Every structure is written in structure tokens, then in C-alpha cells.
Amino acid sequence: MIVEQHYADLDEFYAADPRREVSPEVDFGVMWRGGDDALASYRVSWVEATGELYIYRMTGGHSHYSVTVFDGLSLSRDAVDAVLDGWAIVCPQLLSVGWLLGQLAIADALSAEAEALG
């Protein structure tokens, strides 16, 4: 089950787990749109050491930075590539963050089903 964990900024995010600071990351775009502020833009990245996917809110009408980690959904590189297949086309569109959250919900449901089947 996905649980969102929120951090005030990237420094707080990296400090919460030392593996994050030294791990390679894969970026999945910096122009994601949507969320709770239509003016906000987001960066989406995957942390290799933890398998975490996070959204970093970079700008917005409220001049507010934040990091949201989707805890409980540890993804391999192949899995995150499959979940985000098509991201480059979707990313710059309005409400693209909604598409991302939908993809994560599908991945979460499939993971839960696979666990239930053993």
C-alpha cells in the first residue's frame, strides 16, 4: 500500500535516509504539472538505493517547495520504467501529476494482487 511521506525540501528528504544522499537517481522530467496548484511544476525522480519514486515541487503560485515520497511501493528500475511508460509525452501537459498518481495506483494494486496470490 502506498503511503505518501512529505518533506519540506530536498535537504530534509536526503537527511531522513542516508542511502538517498549517495544513490544514483533517474529523473523522469522536470515539467510535471498539476497537483494542488495549477502554477506549480514538479520534478519526478527514482532513487536506486531505496527504489523510491518522489515528486519534488519546484515552483508554484505559493512559492512552496516540498518533496513527496511514495513509500510502500519499492520499484526496480525495470518496474519504474514500465509504470512510467509514456511519461515524456504526458509530463508537460496540464494535470500530468494526476496521470502519474494514476499509474502509481495501478502499480500498487498489481503489487498487492501479486502478493495475495503468493
C-alpha positions in Angstrom: 0.0 0.0 0.0 1.3 3.4 -0.9 1.7 5.9 1.8 2.8 9.5 1.0 5.6 10.9 3.1 6.1 14.6 2.9 9.4 16.6 3.4 9.8 20.4 3.5 12.7 20.3 1.0 15.3 18.0 -0.6 17.7 18.5 2.2 15.2 17.1 4.7 14.4 14.3 2.3 18.0 13.2 1.9 18.8 13.6 5.6 15.9 11.2 6.5 17.7 8.2 4.8 21.5 8.3 4.3 21.2 5.9 1.3 19.4 8.6 -0.7 22.4 11.0 -0.5 24.8 8.7 -2.2 22.5 6.8 -4.5 22.3 7.4 -8.2 18.9 8.8 -9.3 17.0 8.7 -12.5 15.0 11.7 -13.4 11.6 11.4 -15.2 11.2 15.0 -16.2 11.1 18.4 -14.5 8.0 19.9 -16.1 5.2 17.9 -14.5 2.0 19.9 -14.0 -1.0 19.8 -11.7 -1.4 18.8 -8.1 -2.9 21.3 -5.7 -1.6 24.4 -7.6 -2.1 24.9 -11.3 1.0 27.1 -11.5 3.3 24.5 -9.8 5.9 22.5 -11.6 7.4 19.2 -10.3 10.4 17.0 -10.9 9.9 13.2 -10.6 12.9 11.0 -9.8 13.6 7.5 -8.8 16.2 6.6 -6.1 18.2 3.5 -7.0 19.2 2.5 -3.5 15.7 2.6 -2.0 13.5 2.0 -5.0 11.6 5.2 -4.1 9.8 7.4 -6.5 9.5 11.0 -5.4 7.9 14.2 -6.6 9.8 17.5 -5.9 7.6 20.6 -6.1 10.0 23.2 -7.5 7.8 26.2 -8.2 4.3 27.4 -7.8 2.0 30.2 -7.0 2.6 29.7 -3.3 6.4 29.7 -3.7 6.4 26.5 -1.9 9.0 23.7 -2.2 8.2 20.2 -1.0 9.1 16.5 -1.6 6.5 13.7 -1.6 7.8 10.1 -1.4 5.6 7.2 -2.3 6.6 4.8 0.5 5.5 1.2 0.4 6.0 1.0 -3.4 9.6 0.0 -3.9 10.2 -0.3 -7.6 13.1 -1.8 -9.5 14.4 0.2 -12.5 12.6 -2.0 -14.9 9.4 -1.7 -12.9 9.5 2.1 -12.7 10.2 2.3 -16.5 7.1 0.1 -17.1 4.9 2.1 -14.7 6.0 5.4 -16.3 6.0 4.3 -19.9 5.0 7.3 -22.0 5.9 9.9 -19.3 7.8 12.1 -21.7 4.7 12.8 -23.7 2.4 13.2 -20.7 4.9 15.2 -18.5 4.4 18.8 -19.9 0.6 18.5 -20.1 -1.7 20.1 -17.7 -2.7 17.8 -14.9 0.1 15.4 -15.7 0.7 14.7 -12.0 -2.8 13.2 -12.0 -1.7 10.7 -14.7 1.4 9.9 -12.6 -0.6 9.2 -9.5 -3.0 7.0 -11.5 0.0 5.0 -12.8 1.3 4.5 -9.2 -2.2 3.4 -8.0 -2.3 0.8 -10.8 1.2 -0.4 -9.9 0.2 -0.6 -6.2 -2.9 -2.6 -7.0 -0.9 -5.0 -9.1 1.7 -5.4 -6.4 -1.0 -6.2 -3.8 -2.6 -8.7 -6.1 0.7 -10.4 -6.8 1.4 -10.6 -3.0 -2.1 -12.0 -2.3 -1.6 -14.8 -4.9 1.7 -15.7 -3.3 
